[in-house]
Amino acid sequence: MSSGDSPAVARRRLRLALRRSREAHELTQGQVAEALDWSLSKVQRIESGEVTVSSTDLRALLQTLGVTDRDTVDQLAQDARTSRRRGWWDQSDYRSQLTNGMLQLLQFESQATAIRCFSSTMIPGVLQTREHADTVFEFWNRDLAEMSDEQRAVRLEVRMRRHSQVFDRPDPPEYLLVLDQSVLHREVGGPEMMYEQLRQLLAYIAVGKVVLRILPFTKGSFVMLGPFVILDLGADDDLVLYRESWLKDEVVHAPEALHRHRWMFDEMWRVSYPEEKSVLLVEARVAALKAAIDR
């Protein structure tokens, strides 16, 4: 293990090793939970990476799974220790104001090797300007759900930090974005704000941070899926799904849901305008907004 491994990377490696050991011994999560006198949810949360595992619990779990090789045990014990190191999102000021789904997303974004995002309503949060994000939170607070000033400030700060965490690290992920064409014409915060937002999106595309395809108006049936994000964590089939609505947000690990959303994303990517045409559409919209502002 590299000394530079992050807690998220170590946690991913640990949970994958535990899951593979369990499957190799043809044990279900329920059988493991029963053998250890644990709740099923505890085993599920350890394997999904939602929680860390203590040294005592790890020893008991490895014994139940028949993992006895000393080098393997030592490696997994080190991964467990590393995984318990705190990330910036673990600060109490953040944890008290963020949903469990968002806390998980922050962890997975920090280690993702590829991110596939579909948005049918607005520019994704990780790509929003500060002004755009603040306007979204203002609307959320006014019309959808009560949000304290502290919660709004924390969520705005986190949204800005997410961008740096994803794109400014030494090994940024490939970020593939499918935007419904309507997003270009939905003026969140008015023409000036949307003008600046789309200019920033073009700047990200120009330096290779984002690869964009626009889903045409004629392919409108896809928008019924709602927005979602698929994060590739580097290992074979090691994906997580993040979904958000105004009612809730969640991280999904179920293979069926992951495979279905990955297939839908690939299909949307196929039928969307190619990158060059998509950039031209954004540039045309920027020009139209500039003309409207200057009138």
CORRAPE-V940300 format. One record per residue. N is the residue number from 0. SS is DSSP state (helix for helix, strand for strand, loop for the rest). OMEGA is omega in whole degrees, 0 to 359 (999 if undefined). NEAR is the number of other C-alpha atoms within 12 Angstrom. Layout:
# CORRAPE-V940300
N,SS,OMEGA,NEAR  N,SS,OMEGA,NEAR
This chain:
# CORRAPE-V940300
0,loop,178,20  1,loop,179,12  2,loop,180,11  3,loop,180,11  4,loop,176,21  5,loop,175,27  6,helix,181,33  7,helix,179,38  8,helix,179,34  9,helix,180,35  10,helix,179,40  11,helix,181,38  12,helix,180,35  13,helix,184,39  14,helix,177,35  15,helix,180,27  16,helix,180,32  17,helix,180,42  18,helix,181,30  19,helix,177,22  20,helix,179,28  21,helix,181,28  22,helix,179,18  23,helix,178,14  24,loop,176,18  25,loop,177,15  26,loop,173,20  27,loop,175,23  28,helix,178,32  29,helix,179,19  30,helix,177,22  31,helix,179,33  32,helix,180,26  33,helix,181,18  34,helix,183,20  35,helix,184,23  36,loop,176,18  37,loop,171,20  38,loop,177,17  39,helix,182,19  40,helix,179,19  41,helix,178,24  42,helix,181,32  43,helix,182,27  44,helix,176,25  45,helix,182,33  46,helix,180,34  47,helix,181,34  48,loop,180,39  49,loop,181,33  50,loop,173,28  51,loop,180,33  52,loop,180,35  53,loop,179,21  54,helix,180,21  55,helix,180,15  56,helix,180,21  57,helix,179,31  58,helix,179,24  59,helix,181,24  60,helix,180,38  61,helix,178,33  62,helix,179,21  63,helix,181,25  64,helix,178,30  65,loop,178,23  66,loop,185,27  67,loop,180,18  68,loop,188,13  69,helix,180,14  70,helix,179,12  71,helix,179,21  72,helix,180,26  73,helix,180,20  74,helix,181,23  75,helix,177,34  76,helix,177,34  77,helix,177,27  78,helix,179,35  79,helix,178,37  80,helix,180,26  81,helix,183,30  82,helix,181,31  83,loop,174,25  84,loop,186,23  85,loop,172,19  86,loop,182,23  87,helix,181,22  88,helix,180,34  89,helix,177,22  90,loop,186,16  91,helix,180,14  92,helix,179,18  93,helix,186,27  94,helix,183,23  95,loop,185,17  96,loop,184,26  97,loop,176,30  98,loop,177,23  99,helix,178,23  100,helix,180,25  101,helix,178,32  102,helix,177,34  103,helix,180,34  104,helix,179,39  105,helix,179,35  106,helix,184,36  107,helix,177,43  108,helix,184,42  109,loop,183,39  110,loop,185,37  111,loop,174,35  112,loop,175,29  113,strand,178,31  114,strand,177,38  115,strand,186,40  116,strand,171,42  117,strand,177,46  118,strand,181,39  119,loop,188,35  120,loop,184,29  121,loop,174,35  122,loop,181,35  123,loop,185,37  124,helix,184,36  125,helix,181,37  126,helix,184,36  127,loop,169,33  128,loop,180,32  129,helix,182,28  130,helix,178,26  131,helix,181,33  132,helix,181,32  133,helix,177,28  134,helix,178,25  135,helix,180,31  136,helix,177,33  137,helix,177,25  138,helix,180,19  139,helix,182,21  140,helix,185,21  141,helix,192,15  142,helix,187,12  143,helix,184,15  144,loop,179,16  145,loop,180,15  146,loop,180,21  147,loop,177,16  148,helix,179,16  149,helix,180,18  150,helix,179,25  151,helix,180,28  152,helix,180,23  153,helix,182,27  154,helix,176,35  155,helix,179,31  156,helix,180,29  157,helix,180,34  158,helix,179,34  159,helix,179,27  160,helix,179,27  161,helix,182,31  162,helix,180,29  163,helix,181,22  164,helix,183,28  165,helix,193,33  166,helix,186,30  167,loop,177,18  168,loop,184,18  169,loop,182,13  170,loop,184,17  171,loop,180,22  172,loop,167,31  173,strand,183,27  174,strand,180,32  175,strand,185,32  176,strand,170,41  177,strand,177,47  178,strand,170,46  179,strand,185,41  180,loop,181,33  181,helix,181,26  182,helix,180,29  183,helix,186,39  184,helix,180,28  185,loop,189,23  186,loop,175,25  187,loop,179,30  188,loop,179,24  189,loop,186,20  190,helix,181,26  191,helix,181,23  192,helix,180,27  193,helix,176,36  194,helix,180,34  195,helix,180,30  196,helix,181,38  197,helix,174,39  198,helix,178,27  199,helix,178,26  200,helix,178,33  201,helix,179,29  202,helix,178,20  203,helix,179,26  204,helix,184,28  205,helix,181,17  206,loop,175,13  207,loop,178,19  208,loop,187,29  209,loop,169,33  210,strand,189,32  211,strand,166,39  212,strand,180,37  213,strand,176,38  214,strand,186,37  215,loop,174,28  216,helix,184,20  217,helix,179,16  218,helix,189,22  219,helix,183,20  220,helix,181,15  221,helix,186,29  222,helix,178,27  223,helix,178,15  224,helix,188,23  225,loop,182,27  226,loop,176,34  227,strand,179,40  228,strand,174,40  229,strand,181,43  230,strand,177,40  231,strand,185,31  232,loop,168,32  233,loop,181,23  234,loop,180,19  235,loop,177,9  236,loop,179,18  237,loop,183,31  238,strand,169,35  239,strand,182,42  240,strand,175,40  241,strand,178,39  242,strand,183,31  243,strand,171,27  244,loop,180,18  245,loop,178,18  246,loop,184,11  247,loop,168,16  248,strand,184,23  249,strand,169,25  250,strand,185,33  251,strand,179,31  252,loop,185,28  253,loop,183,19  254,helix,182,16  255,helix,179,15  256,helix,179,21  257,helix,182,27  258,helix,180,20  259,helix,180,18  260,helix,178,32  261,helix,178,28  262,helix,180,16  263,helix,178,28  264,helix,180,34  265,helix,179,23  266,helix,177,18  267,helix,178,35  268,helix,182,30  269,helix,186,18  270,helix,179,22  271,loop,174,29  272,loop,177,28  273,loop,186,22  274,helix,183,27  275,helix,179,18  276,helix,180,18  277,helix,178,29  278,helix,178,30  279,helix,178,21  280,helix,178,29  281,helix,179,36  282,helix,179,26  283,helix,179,20  284,helix,176,29  285,helix,179,29  286,helix,180,22  287,helix,178,21  288,helix,179,27  289,helix,179,21  290,helix,179,14  291,helix,180,15  292,helix,185,16  293,helix,182,11  294,loop,999,8
